Amino acid sequence: MSSFEIRDQFYLDGKPFKVISGAFHYFRTVPEYWEDRLLKLKALGCNTVETYIPWNLHEPSPSVYDFKGILDVERFIELAAKLGLYMIVRPSPYICAEWEFGGLPGWLLSGDDMKLRISEGPFLKTFENYYNVLIPKLVPHQIDHGGNIILMQVENEYGYYANDTKYMESLRDIMRGLGVTVPLITSDNPEIENLRGGSIEGALPTGNFGSRTDERFEILKQHIGNKPLMCAEFWVGWFDHWGNGGHMRGNLEESVKDLDRMLELGNVSIYMFQGGTNFGFMNGSNYYDKLTPDVTSYDYDGILTEDGRITEKYRRYREVIGKYAPTPDIEFPEIKRKAYGELSCVGKVGLFESLEDISKPVHRVAPCSMERLGQSYGYILYRSVLNTEEKLGKFKLWEAGDRANVFVDGEPVVTLYDTELLEEKKLGVKDTLNKRLDILMENMGRVNFGPRMEHQRKGIDQCVQINGHMHNNWDIYTLPLTNIESLDFSKGCTEGAPAFYRFEFTADEAADTFLDFEGWGKGCAFINGFNLGRFWEIGPQKRLYIPGPLIRKGHNEIVMFETDGKAPGTITLKDEPDIG
């Protein structure tokens, strides 16, 4: 068996070893393309691949686990091993990663007693139940068990979040107790206070940063002494959020210099080698002075594009890495792009007309959040009759998130977003007595960083206040949109209201393509039942990536769910991306 040790340097089988790694998240790329991306990583000169493991996908509901398909992490690890790549695995409860809730499951918020990422309360026990299933899958793949995992991470950027050392020690001890024998790491922004808060005995502190290598490594060195220096996340770009005005790009010339200096002084994991895609409703959000949900593309201005194309950054980095390690010439599989052309809508059905087909109402006197009803992602609709209100005047939602489309008898009244949800609005809608009120709420992606993670219930969790009083008696429809095959497109559509639109095309071959949603408002798109992710007219992303393996040779179906009444009736499948 081989060995991997942390001393003054990293040592593989007793010989000094420089970790040259790239971050690639298996859950953001369809499995059919894993090998292509890993071969390109190897050709770059990397000897290691790093990945997070998202708790929320692997345990979608309590004690229900999923390790199939795009979530087959063991298959991913084995593929890397077959290609001669070592692995850094980051299975911590929290991954950040601009991922929904930082990888924590939404169902953690179903009750009131859950404090996140501390040793007090039920969080640790809940997490340990998940580790009892996950860690035994990883143990046989450790390098001292004949596998290729050389490092595992205890927690992610914990010193930047809190400083409960007992919590960190408990995570370490759980991992060790379940058979983790490879060296452990922690990672934090390299400021001394963060490093102190996130470090524990038995785990090597590493840094996450994208510039000023000498300065950051010097701070890290002061903290760790005569141990190997490592940038565990060398940020080579950045992520986009809806409405940010354009695709974020890094400074190539400066990052090339930083990479060279990192490799001269220590070890590196490039973040991201390939970013991939936030399929479904898995984008995260940040919240400082306002809510900023991330777009569907996680291109990140990475070394490869979202769809795996080699970039100028790849070529420049390969030159630098070639000074420190072999950069083998490898032939990559051919992956085609194709423009399938303009498609016209062949059927549409309204959300209001479809409710009973895709959801069953739950009656509550007062509204409650989606988490309390066993839902984590998507939309939720609150329906009631205005049986005492002759007008819809003053209107306010309490403890609501993130976006509301409000309707009276199917007619749109107002759309509220973020802080607008918490402000009292004067709507001025008359003659509402005994009319139907519908409030469609969208979970735009839970915050993935900071104290606001404690307050991420979605929907309406307290009350709807109308004309100064709380309005009661609601039928609540959970809408995770995991069953769109149940839609009946013969049932009609309310003009200007949320609706599903169906498109068809025939493919003589399966190739990568890009769904151009110009003219559409806001919603999400599905191909052959697979949720591609969100679209929104405010950009910067203007097209959704459709990987070729999701396209069938022959008949294909695309369904667009649009919430704002903006649906031009056509979409176009193009052969180039447009991420702003």
N, C-alpha and C positions, 0 to 999 in steps of 0.2 A: 504494500500500500504506500501511497505517496503521503507527504506531509507538507503543511504550510504553516510557517511560524512568523510571529512578530518579535523582532529583536531591534537592533539598531536600524535594520532594513527589513523588508519582507524576504523570507527565505522559502524557496520551493525545493524540497528534498535536500535541504542543507546548503543550497546555492542561492546567492542573491538574486532577487526577482523584482523587476520593475513592472508594476501593474499599469497597463495601458488599456483602459476600458472605455466602452461606450454604452450609454443608456438606451435601452430598447424595450419597450413595454409590450409584452406578448398580447395583452388584452386590448391594445389599440391598433392591432394589425391582424387581418384575417390569417388563419394558420397556414393557408396555402402559400403565403408570401414570407413566412418566417425564414425559410432557408435562403431565399434571395437576399434578405436584409442581413442575415448573419454572414453570408459569404462576402458581402460588401464591407461589413465590419472587419472581417479578417483581412481582406485586401487592403484596407486602410492602414493596417499594421497593428491593430489591436489584438491583444492576447486574451481578453476577458470581455464578457458582456454582463451588464448590470440591469436588474429589473426589480421594480416594486412588485408586491403581491397585494391586490385590493380586497380587503375583507368584505366590502359591501357586495361585490360580485360573487365571491365564493360562498358566502352565507346570506343569500338574499332574504331569507326570513329565518327566525330563530330555529336552530337545529336542522335546517334544510340546507344541504351543501351541493355545490355545483363545480365539477372539475372536468367538464366535457367541452369539446370543440375549442373555441377561442380561449377557454379557461383551463385547458389541459396543460398545466404548468409543468408536470413531469415530462410530458412529450417535448415541451420547449427546452427544458434542461438537457434531456437526452440528445436532442438535435444539436444543441451547442457542443456537447461533448463529442458527438460524432464528427463535427467539423473542427475539432481541436481547440475549442475555446473554453477557458475557465469561466466561472460565474461568481458574481457578487449578488446575493439574494437579500432583498430588503422586505421582510415579511411583517414589519411592525404594524400595530393596530392602525396607526396614522401614517399616511404616505404623502400628504399634501398633493403634489403632482398636478395642481390645477384640476383635480378630480372631484367629483361630487362628494361633498362632506369630508374631503381629504381621505376618502376610502373607508370611513366609518359607515356602518349600515344605518339607514334612516330609521329602522325600527328601534334603535336605541332610544329614540325620543317618544316612544309610545306611552311612557309613564312619566311621573314627575320627580323620581328619586335618582335619576342618572346624572352624575357629574362625570365629565369626560376626562380621561387621561390623568387620573390621580389614584392613589392607593386606597382612598376611603370610599365606601359605598360599593355598588354592584358591578362597576365597570370591569375591574380586574377579573372577577369570576366569570363574567359573561365572555370576556375575551379569551380566558383560559379554555373555555369549552371549545372555542374555535381552534385554538392552537392544538388541542388534543387530537383534532382531525387533520390539521394542516401539517404540523411539524413531522409526524411520522412519514409523510409523503416526501419530505425533503431530506431526512436523515440518511437514507441509503445513497444519496447523490453527493454526499460530502467527500472531499478529496481523500480523507483518511479511511473512507469506506469503499474506495475504488471509483468514486465519482469525480465531478469537476467543480463543485462548490468550494471556493477557497475562503470566503468571508460571508458573514451574515450581520445584518444591522439590528440593533436592539430597539431603538426608537428613532424617529426622524425629527431633527431640528427641535428637540425637546427643550433645550436651554433657551431657545427663542420664544418658547410658549409658557413654560413654568419651571419650577425647580424642586419638585417632589422627588427627592432622591430615593425614598422608599419605593415609590412606583417603578422607577427605573431598575432598581435592584430586583424587584419582584419579576419584572419582565425577563431580566437576565436569568434569574433562577428558574423560571418556568421553562425557558429555552434549554438550559443545561439539563434540567430534570427530564426533559423529553428526548434527550439524546443528541443535542447540538454540541459538537466537539470542535468544530473549526473556530478560528479566532473571530471575535466579535468586534464591531465598530459602532460608534455613534457619529452623528454628523450635525454640525451647527454652523451658523454664520460665525466666522472667526473673530469674535469680539470676546474679550476675556470673561465678561459676565455671563454671556451665553455658554461659553465652554465650561465654566464652573457649574452652571445649572444643569447642563446636559450630560456631564461626564460621570462615569461610575467605574469602580475598580473592576478590572477584567475585560474592559472594552477600550479599544484604541479610539481616541477622539480624532475626527477628520473635519475638514472644512468644506463648506458649500459657498462658492463665490464665482464671479465671472471676470474679475479684473484685479489689478494691483497685487500681483502674485507675490512679489517679495515682501510687501507689507503684511499680507494675510498669512503667509507661511511663517514669518517671524513671530507673529502673535501666537500662532499654533505651536511653534517650537518652544516658546516660553512656557507654554502650558504642559506640553508632553515630554519635554527633555529629549533625551537621546533615543528617539523612536522615529519610525518612518513618517515623513510628511506626505499627506495625501489630500488632494482636492477631490472629494467624493462626488461633487456636482460642479463641473466646470461649465457655467452657463454660457452657451455660445450664441444665444438669441434670446427671445422672450415670447410670451404668449399674447394672443389678441383677445380683447373683450368686445362685445357688441357695442358699436357706436364710438369706437376709439379713433376713428378717422383714417385708418390705414394699417396695413400689415407691419408688425414690429420687426425690425431687422437689427442685427448686431453689427458692431464695427469689425469688419474682417481683418484689417491690418493690425489692429490692437490685439485681437484675440489670437492671431497667429503668433505674435510675440509672447503673449501670456502662455500659450500652450508650450512653446519652446522652453520658456523659463521653468514651467512646472516639471517638465520632463528632465530638465537639467538638475533640479533640486529634489525631485521626489516622484510621486505617483499621481495618476489622474484617471478620472472617469468623466467622459465627455457627456454633457447633458444639454440637448438631446442629440444622440447619434441620428436616430429617426424618431420624430414625435408621434406620427400616426394620427389617429382620429378619435374624437370623443363620441363614439357611436351612441345612439339612443339618447337618453337623458343624463349622460354621465359627465357633462361638463361641470366644473366647479365654478365658484364665484369668489370675488373679493369684496370687502366692504370696509371702506375707510369713511369718506364723507358721503358716499352713495353706493348703491349696489351696482357691481360691474360683473355680470355673468360672462363667462368665457364662450367663445364661438365653438362651433362643432369641430373645425380643423384644429389639430394640435401640431401644425407644421413647425412652429417654434423657431423658424429660420435655422433648422437643424442641418446636420452634415448631409443628410438625405432629405428630399422633399417629403411632404405628407404621403405621396404615392411611391416613394422609394427611388426617385431619380437622383443621380449623382450631380453634385453642384460644384461651383468653383471653390466653395469652402472645403469640400471633400478633397479636391485636388491640392489645395494649398496645405491642408492639414497633413495629407499623405506625405508631402515633401518634408515637413517638419518631423513627423514620426519616423520617417526613413533614416533620420540621423541617429535614432536610438534603437530601432528594431527593424527586422525584415518587413518589407511590404510586398507580399507575393502577388504575382500576376494570376488572376483567377477569372475564368469565364463565367459570366452570370447568365441565368436563365433569361430568355427574351420575354418581356412583359409589354404587350401592346396597349396603346391607347386608341380609342375609336370614337368618332362622332356619329351617334346613331340618329341624329337629326331632331327635327321638331315633332313633338307629339301633341295631339289634340285630345281633350277630355272626352272619354266615352261613357262617363256616368258620374253622377254626383248625388250625395244624400246628406241632409242636414244632421248636425249633432242632435238637435232637439228631437228630430224624427227617429234617431237611432238609439236613444238612451236605453230603452228597454232591451235592445239587442246586445249591447256591450257592457251593461252595468245593471245592478239591482239596487234600488233605493234603500237607504237606511234612514229611519225616521228618528230625529232628535228634536227635543224642545228647543235647545240652544245648539248652534253649530259647533263642530269640533274639527280639529285638524285631520289631515289625511293619515298621519302616523297613528292616531288613536283608532282609526278604522282599518289598520293593517296594510296601508298603502305607503309606498316610499317615493315613487316618481310619477311624473306626468301631470295630469290635470285632475281637478275635482270640481263638481258642480253642485251648488246649493240652490234649491228650488223651494219657493214658498208662495202663498197667496196673500196679497195685500188686503187682508180682510177688515182692517180698521183704518187704513190710510187712504184718504181721498186724493192725496197728492204725494209725489216723491220729492220732497223739498230738501231739507237738511239730511245728509247721508254720510255715515262714517263706519268704517270697519275697524274692529279692535283685534289686536294680535293677529294680523293678517300678512300673508306673503305668498307670492311675490308680485303677481300681476292679476288684475281683475277685469274681465269684460262683463258689464252689467246690462241686462235686457229687461224690458217690460213687455209682456206678451210677444216675445220674440224680436222686438224692435231694439236695436242698440241704443243705449242711453249714454254711457260713459265708459272709458277705459282708464284704469288707475294703475300706477306702477310705483313700487318702492315706497317712498315716504308719502306719496299721494294717498296711499291706502289708509294712512293713519290720520289724515287731515279731514276735518269736516267740510264737505262739499255742498254747495247749493245747486241742486240739479234742476229744480223748477219744472218737473214733469207733472202735468195735471191729469185729473180724471183717471186715477189709478185704482179706485176701490174695486176689489174682487178680481183684479188682474194678476197675472202670474209674474213673479219676480225670479229671474235666474241670474246667478253670479258664478261665472266660470273663472276659477282660479288656476294659475299655472305655477308650478314649482320650476323656477328658472335655473335651478342648480344651487345646492346648499353651499354656503360659505365654507371654504376649505382651509382657512387660516385664522387664528386669533380667538379672543374671548367670545366673539359673536357666534362661534360654533355651538355654544350652549343654548342659543335661541334660534333654532332653525326649523321649527315646525312650520309646515306649509298648509295653505288653505286659510281657513278662519278658525281660530282657536278660542275666541271668547264670545263676541256677539256682533250683530249687525244693528246699528243704531239708525233709526229713521225718525226724522222730525223730533229728535230729542229723547225718544224712548227706544228700548230694545225690542226688536221684532222677533217673535218666537214661532216655533213649529216649522221645521225644515225637513224636506226629503233630500238626502245627500247621495250623490252618485260618484263613486270612485271611478276614475278614468285613467288607469295606467297605460291604456292602449296596447295591451299585450294580446288582444283578441280581435284585431280588425278583420279577420276572416269571417267574423259573424255579421259584418255589415250587410244590409239589404239595400242595394242601390236603386230599388224600385219605389222607395218610400217617400220620395220628394225632398224638397229643400226650401228652407226659409231664406229669402233673399237678404243679403247683408249680414247673415248670422254665420256662426261657425259651421263648417261643412267638410266632408271628405270628397275628394275628387280622384277619379280613377283614370289611369292611362295604360295603354298597352303598346308593346312593340315586339317584333320578332327579330331575334339575333341569329345570324348565321355563324357567328363565333363570339366567344366571351372575351371581352377586353375591358380594360379600365376606361371609365368615362366620367363625366362631370355634369351634374344636374344644374343647369342654369335656371334660377328662380326669379329672373327679372320680372317685375310687375306684381309679384306675389307679396302679401303682407307679412304675416308671422305664423309660424307653425312648425310642423315636422314632416318628414318624408319617409316612406317605406318602399323597399323594393322586394318583391316576392315575400312579403311579411317581415323582412328584416328592417329594424328601425335605424335609418341612416343618421338621424340627428336632426337638429333644429335649423330652421332658416329664419331670417328676419331682414326686412328690407333696409334697415339702417346700416347694414354692413359692419365691418369691412368685407367679410366673406360674402361672395356673390354666387358661388357654386358649391355644391356638395359632392364630395368624392364618392364614387361608386366603384369599389374594387371588382375586377373581372370575375372572381370566383362567386360573386353574388348574382351574376347574370347567367341565366340558363340558355343553352343553345335551343332556340325555338321561342316559345311564347314566354313573355315576361309582363309583370304587372307592377306599376308604380302607383302608390296612393299618397296624395298630399292632404294633410289635415291643416286647414287654415282657419284662424280664429277671428280675423279682423274684417272679413268681408271683402278682401282684395284678392281676387282670383281671376286672372285673365283668360283662363281656359286652355292655355298651352304651356308646355315646358320644353326645353331643348337640352339634349344630351350632347355635350361638346367634348373635344379631345384635348382641351387645355384647362388647367385650373384657373380660378380667379379668387384669390384670398385677400385682395385689396392691395 
